């Protein structure tokens, strides 16, 4: 576990056609994270890579369930290559449904079931199902296959080494699955802009289930105007009861602005000694600051 639990503002890099505007956003972000007993990693980017800001943007931070977005990309790429079909049936046994983990899928089908690959992806992304995640990992060939996919598409600064089951059984293993805030935003941008990573049907499917995410209502979406569409993926660890440290409270996503515009955002709250409410509030305030920047404060 990382030893420092205090905010480290190591790298703040920004580019903008309006330097004064970006400086104002940077100031707002600094005020949000100031004094917090945690490490906060932030990356924000407008369309076409404009208006970019990052705090701790190159720092390796634990993903937790954020990596389910990465796994879904790898699985859907395999679908596009003809290895799988979204409608293919997958038998799930009771042994696949671990009990001491977050799993709406298990709650719905405690004795097992046969579901389509599309249904398992929906549980994994929209509801952050841990058993669904590991079923997908086994289907595709394990974490190493996911890493090979990202190497092939030249996406760097990420590591996927362990499953949800492994993270649950070994506290320190969650740090083996990491990315950087900037890498997360670059991946979101590559996924959404130009639709080059997946076929159009696979792209539309993944975007739809990301928009349907039910976790993290108080994070990226928390302070945005009611009705704002956000396609996102959260990640959350437990809290070490001895130290009071929460390794990960995360959210990455695409925020849909008025008039069809978007911005991309990743916020990782790492090794925090703050309350759960404060951890989520940090993400919500960062997201709101970005919204105000890109809209000029308009609701």
Residue pairs with C-beta under 8 A, 6 or more apart in sequence:
1 171
1 172
1 175
1 240
1 245
1 247
1 271
2 39
2 175
2 270
2 271
4 39
4 271
5 37
5 38
5 39
5 245
5 271
5 272
5 273
6 37
6 38
6 39
7 33
7 34
7 35
7 36
7 37
7 38
7 39
7 40
8 39
8 56
8 59
9 30
9 33
9 55
9 56
10 56
10 59
11 54
11 55
11 56
11 57
11 58
12 26
12 30
12 53
12 54
12 55
13 52
13 53
13 54
13 57
14 22
14 23
14 25
14 26
14 52
14 53
14 54
15 22
15 50
15 51
15 52
16 22
16 50
16 51
16 52
17 50
17 51
21 51
21 293
22 51
22 53
22 293
24 293
25 44
25 53
25 289
25 290
25 293
26 53
28 289
28 292
28 293
29 42
29 53
29 55
29 286
29 289
30 55
32 282
32 285
32 286
32 289
33 40
33 42
33 55
33 282
36 272
36 274
36 278
36 282
37 272
37 273
37 274
38 269
38 270
38 271
38 272
38 273
38 274
38 279
38 282
39 56
39 59
39 61
39 269
39 270
39 271
39 272
40 55
40 56
40 267
40 268
40 269
40 270
40 282
40 286
41 55
41 56
41 57
41 59
41 61
41 180
41 181
41 266
41 267
41 268
41 270
42 53
42 54
42 55
42 56
42 57
42 181
42 265
42 266
42 267
42 268
42 286
43 52
43 53
43 54
43 57
43 180
43 181
43 182
43 184
43 185
43 264
43 265
43 266
44 51
44 52
44 53
44 54
44 185
44 263
44 264
44 265
44 286
44 290
45 51
45 52
45 185
45 189
45 263
45 264
45 265
46 52
46 261
46 263
46 264
46 294
47 193
47 261
47 262
47 263
48 193
49 189
51 263
51 293
51 294
54 181
54 182
54 185
55 181
56 181
57 180
57 181
57 182
58 157
58 180
58 182
59 180
59 181
60 157
60 159
60 178
60 179
60 180
61 178
61 179
61 180
61 181
61 248
61 250
61 268
61 270
62 174
62 175
62 177
62 178
62 235
62 237
62 247
62 248
62 268
62 270
63 70
63 158
63 160
63 177
63 178
63 179
63 235
63 248
63 250
63 268
64 167
64 174
64 177
64 235
64 236
64 237
64 247
64 248
64 250
65 128
65 130
65 133
65 164
65 215
65 233
65 234
65 235
65 236
65 250
66 179
66 184
66 233
66 234
66 235
66 250
66 251
66 252
67 160
67 177
67 179
67 235
68 124
68 125
68 128
68 133
68 233
69 125
69 187
69 210
69 233
69 252
70 146
70 150
70 158
70 160
70 179
70 187
71 124
71 133
71 136
71 137
71 140
71 146
71 160
72 121
72 124
72 125
72 136
72 206
72 209
73 149
73 187
73 191
73 197
73 198
73 206
74 140
74 145
74 146
74 149
74 150
75 84
75 117
75 121
75 136
75 139
75 140
76 121
76 198
76 202
76 205
76 206
77 149
77 197
77 198
77 202
78 84
78 140
79 85
79 86
79 117
79 202
80 198
80 199
80 202
84 117
84 139
85 117
86 116
86 117
86 118
86 121
86 205
87 116
87 117
87 118
88 116
88 117
89 114
89 115
89 116
90 114
90 115
90 116
90 117
90 120
90 135
90 139
91 112
91 114
92 105
92 109
92 112
92 113
92 114
92 115
92 120
92 135
93 112
94 110
94 111
94 112
96 112
96 131
96 134
96 135
97 103
97 105
97 106
97 109
97 110
97 112
97 131
98 106
98 130
98 131
98 134
98 165
98 168
99 106
100 168
101 130
101 131
101 164
101 165
101 168
102 128
102 129
102 130
103 129
103 130
103 131
103 132
104 123
104 127
104 129
105 115
105 120
105 123
105 127
105 129
105 131
105 132
106 129
106 131
109 115
117 139
118 205
120 132
120 135
120 136
121 132
121 136
121 205
121 206
121 209
122 209
122 212
123 129
123 132
124 132
124 133
124 136
125 206
125 209
125 210
125 213
125 233
126 209
126 210
126 212
126 213
126 214
127 213
127 214
127 215
128 213
128 215
128 233
128 234
130 164
130 165
130 168
131 164
133 163
133 164
134 163
134 164
134 165
137 143
137 146
137 163
140 146
142 163
143 160
143 161
143 162
143 163
143 177
146 160
147 158
147 159
147 160
147 161
150 156
150 158
150 160
153 190
153 197
155 183
155 186
155 187
155 190
156 183
157 179
157 180
157 182
157 183
158 178
158 179
158 180
158 183
158 187
159 176
159 177
159 178
159 179
160 177
161 173
161 176
161 177
162 170
162 173
162 174
162 176
162 177
166 173
167 173
167 174
167 177
171 240
174 237
174 247
174 248
175 247
181 266
181 267
181 268
182 266
184 252
184 266
184 268
185 252
185 264
185 265
185 266
188 252
188 253
188 254
188 264
188 266
189 264
190 196
190 197
191 197
191 198
191 203
191 206
192 207
192 254
192 262
192 264
195 203
197 203
198 206
207 231
207 254
210 231
210 232
210 233
210 253
210 254
211 229
211 230
211 231
213 230
213 231
213 232
213 233
213 234
215 234
215 236
216 232
216 234
216 236
216 251
216 280
216 283
218 277
218 280
218 281
218 284
219 232
219 234
219 249
219 251
219 267
219 280
219 283
219 284
219 287
220 230
220 232
220 251
220 253
220 255
220 265
220 267
220 283
220 284
220 287
221 228
221 230
221 232
221 284
221 287
222 280
222 281
222 283
222 284
222 287
222 288
223 284
223 285
223 287
223 288
224 230
224 255
224 287
224 288
224 291
225 291
225 299
228 255
228 256
228 291
229 255
229 256
230 253
230 254
230 255
230 256
231 253
231 254
231 256
232 251
232 252
232 253
232 254
233 251
233 252
233 253
234 250
234 251
235 248
235 249
235 250
235 251
236 248
236 249
236 250
237 246
237 247
237 248
237 249
238 246
239 245
239 246
239 276
240 246
240 247
243 273
244 273
245 271
245 272
245 273
246 269
246 271
246 272
246 273
246 274
246 276
246 279
247 270
247 271
248 268
248 269
248 270
249 269
249 272
249 276
249 279
249 280
249 283
250 266
250 267
250 268
250 269
250 283
251 265
251 266
251 267
251 283
251 287
252 265
252 266
252 267
253 264
253 265
253 266
254 262
254 263
254 264
255 262
255 263
255 264
255 265
255 287
255 290
255 291
256 262
257 263
257 291
257 294
257 295
258 295
258 298
261 294
263 290
263 291
263 294
265 286
265 287
265 290
267 282
267 283
267 286
267 287
269 279
269 282
269 283
272 278
272 279
274 282
